[in-house]
């Protein structure tokens, strides 16, 4: 037995062998076309499962199920305390199946089992418990209005929040379980019903999540799972007239298409999109901490993180120390399957993503940049790319401007903080950024100038359920987390009573 590798649970093997359908009205059903899609293990490229490939007719069936459940009030009609109790039970059920879910995620997405256990499952369970509490805490406000007619009439006015209706949660492939939960649970706390649409590459944990929601006591039809291609099933879902809200996480280009589709029906939408996130290191930075921060912020999940650090702006006095330390660390990292407990770098999600990242590295070379570490695909089965450090790229170059979504960091020097702020803001994206300094005045003065929805200081990447997360500019519309995450799934109704 290899003690460095995780032993796959029997429950996981059994799940992989099942004939997965669409979860509609509490039951697994085949796609109407009978078509299926293969699911691969990124560490080997081998097929490990197959799922139903839903089309437009399947989209209608799934949405109709969610609409019936919403109209019947089987979920929204419960007392808020009952919804809260069931969502807390969901957290308990997820905890009971934690290792099963973590292994499914690693086998399907490729990420380290450590990340699957701690973030995909562990952090998601905390998120469920946090959001469950909002079911009993949403409310409106009263207004003292001054309506003058008819003379002598008194008015009582107030607002109330009502669930928006059927929610389409379109989930990306980088954190399939966690982001499905980010969309599903706040919508449920608000009283909505949900259709989850996972990525074609990573559908397995969403399907299992739907089953576990039923086990926790969420009524049939309240949570539905639609598998299928984004260009067909995803677009049809975003444009379905019975969908009241679309919550999408993914690339800026696809997000724009989703938004255009939704607006034809005046469907509400929120979009959490791409990022080309800067990490700014001032001259007083602790070099060792900066290197560790860049490795975590840039290489977590192989850089397949919308908020990942990908542009390092380092004050010239520390530039050589930082980049040499990064290159040494990158060159020493061990590559291997996410089920290998010792592997530090794991595969990308698909052959297509591996090819995309390698093309961008090649483009950087052709545009005059230097490769200090890594620089292409690893000679291994599966979809591996070596952790890569790039120098001497121009600010206007492709590698500095385009989202790579892989284990690639590009480092550029600066002389004055004003120069760093200007370069950091010179992007169509504005999702996240970090500032590294021990100078409190510099931090307090520079943070407001950085154009990003989240700015970390002396760290990069941590999130919390109470802290709003979303982007400026073309990194999205709307926010995840906190009160706003639940309120985004409601409509505000004004009530005015004459008496």
Secondary structure, 3 states (H helix, E strand, C coil): CCCCECCCCHHHHHHHHCCECEEECCEEECCCCCCEEEEECCCCCCEEEEEECCCHHHHHHHHHHHHHHHHHCCCCCCCHHHHHHHHHHHHHHHHHCHHHHHHHHHHHHCCCHHHHHHHHHHHHHHHHHHHHHHHHCCCCCEECCCCCCCCCCCEEEEEEEEECCEEEEECCCCCHHHHHHHHHHHHHHHCCEEEEECCCCCCHHHHHHHHHHHHHCCCCCCEEECCCCHHHHHHHHHCCCCCCEEEEECCHHHHHHHHHHHHCCCCEEEEECCCCEEEEECCCCCHHHHHHHHHHHHHHHHHCCCCCEEEEEEEHHHHHHHHHHHHHHHHHCCECCCCECCCCECCCCCHHHHHHHHHHHHHHHHCCCEEEECCCECCCCCCCECCEEEECCCCCCHHHHCCCCCCEEEEEEECCHHHHHHHHHCCCEECEEEEECCCHHHHHHHHCCCCCCEEEECCCCCCCCCCCECCEECCEECCECHHHHHHCCEEEEEEEEEC
